[in-house]
Amino acid sequence: MTTETDKLSALLEYAKSEGRVCPMPTFWNELWEMLPDRKQKPSGGWEPPLPLILAAWWDVPALPKMLRLAEHINYAAEHGVLDKVNAYLRALKPDQWAYGDGTTEWKQFSLKKGVSDS
């Protein structure tokens, strides 16, 4: 039986495989909109944080984009929509992803502790 942690690990691995960094802006925004319980904080920020698109797309290097995507995937797991996000990301075509130059690596910190295996 596949646990939620196994599903999460597999999706994080998929998201970084073949040089992927993150979905292209339109598709990343669609992913973010799938995440439940989004809310703006009194400070003006968002929970979960916004995807790094619009002006940030051009100014932010690959690693922070990769980390933000991992944060969104972890958030999906914590809020019961991992299967939906998994299906969405795996259905994206290659030209709907941004790719790195192969010099940026994800680290083990992309998997949050405390994700339920229930």
C-alpha positions as CSV (number, residue, x, y, z in Angstrom):
1,M,0.0,0.0,0.0
2,T,1.3,3.4,-1.0
3,T,1.4,5.9,1.9
4,E,0.9,9.6,1.6
5,T,4.6,10.1,2.4
6,D,5.5,7.7,-0.5
7,K,3.2,9.6,-2.9
8,L,4.7,13.0,-1.7
9,S,8.2,11.7,-2.2
10,A,7.4,10.3,-5.6
11,L,5.8,13.6,-6.8
12,L,8.8,15.7,-5.5
13,E,11.1,13.3,-7.3
14,Y,9.1,13.7,-10.5
15,A,9.0,17.5,-10.2
16,K,12.8,17.7,-10.2
17,S,13.5,14.9,-12.7
18,E,14.7,15.6,-16.2
19,G,15.9,19.1,-15.3
20,R,12.4,20.4,-14.3
21,V,12.4,23.6,-12.2
22,C,8.7,24.5,-12.1
23,P,5.6,24.8,-14.3
24,M,5.5,27.7,-16.7
25,P,3.8,30.7,-15.2
26,T,0.2,30.1,-16.4
27,F,0.3,26.5,-15.3
28,W,2.0,27.2,-12.0
29,N,-0.8,29.7,-11.2
30,E,-3.4,27.1,-12.1
31,L,-1.7,24.7,-9.6
32,W,-1.7,27.4,-6.9
33,E,-5.4,28.0,-7.4
34,M,-6.0,24.3,-6.8
35,L,-4.6,24.6,-3.2
36,P,-7.4,24.9,-0.7
37,D,-7.6,27.4,2.2
38,R,-5.5,30.1,0.4
39,K,-5.6,33.3,2.3
40,Q,-3.9,36.7,2.4
41,K,-2.1,37.4,5.7
42,P,-2.4,40.8,7.4
43,S,1.2,41.5,6.3
44,G,0.1,41.2,2.7
45,G,1.7,37.9,2.0
46,W,-0.2,34.8,1.1
47,E,-0.6,31.3,2.6
48,P,0.5,29.3,0.8
49,P,3.0,31.8,-0.8
50,L,2.3,32.9,-4.4
51,P,4.0,31.2,-7.2
52,L,7.1,33.1,-8.4
53,I,5.6,34.4,-11.6
54,L,4.9,37.8,-13.1
55,A,7.9,40.1,-12.3
56,A,9.4,37.5,-10.1
57,W,9.7,35.1,-13.0
58,W,12.5,37.1,-14.6
59,D,14.3,38.1,-11.4
60,V,14.3,34.9,-9.3
61,P,16.8,32.1,-10.1
62,A,15.9,28.4,-10.5
63,L,16.6,27.2,-6.9
64,P,14.0,29.5,-5.2
65,K,11.4,28.5,-7.8
66,M,12.2,24.8,-7.2
67,L,11.8,25.4,-3.4
68,R,8.5,27.3,-3.8
69,L,7.1,24.5,-6.0
70,A,8.2,21.9,-3.3
71,E,6.4,24.1,-0.8
72,H,3.2,24.0,-2.9
73,I,3.5,20.3,-3.2
74,N,3.9,19.8,0.5
75,Y,1.0,22.2,1.2
76,A,-1.1,20.1,-1.1
77,A,-0.2,17.0,0.9
78,E,-1.0,18.7,4.2
79,H,-4.4,19.9,2.9
80,G,-5.6,16.6,1.3
81,V,-5.2,17.5,-2.4
82,L,-2.0,15.7,-3.2
83,D,-3.7,13.3,-5.6
84,K,-5.2,16.2,-7.6
85,V,-1.9,18.1,-7.7
86,N,-0.1,14.9,-8.7
87,A,-2.4,14.3,-11.6
88,Y,-2.2,17.9,-12.7
89,L,1.6,18.1,-12.7
90,R,2.1,14.7,-14.4
91,A,-0.3,15.7,-17.1
92,L,1.7,18.8,-18.0
93,K,3.4,18.6,-21.4
94,P,7.2,19.1,-21.5
95,D,6.8,22.6,-23.0
96,Q,4.6,23.6,-20.0
97,W,7.6,23.2,-17.6
98,A,10.6,25.5,-17.1
99,Y,13.9,23.6,-17.1
100,G,17.2,24.4,-15.5
101,D,20.7,24.2,-16.9
102,G,21.5,21.2,-14.8
103,T,23.6,23.0,-12.2
104,T,20.8,23.4,-9.6
105,E,20.0,20.5,-7.4
106,W,17.1,19.9,-5.1
107,K,18.1,18.9,-1.6
108,Q,16.4,16.6,0.9
109,F,14.7,19.5,2.6
110,S,12.0,19.4,-0.1
111,L,10.1,16.9,2.0
112,K,8.5,18.3,5.1
113,K,8.3,16.3,8.2
114,G,4.8,15.7,9.7
115,V,2.9,14.7,6.6
116,S,0.4,12.1,7.6
117,D,0.5,8.6,6.2
118,S,-3.2,8.2,6.9
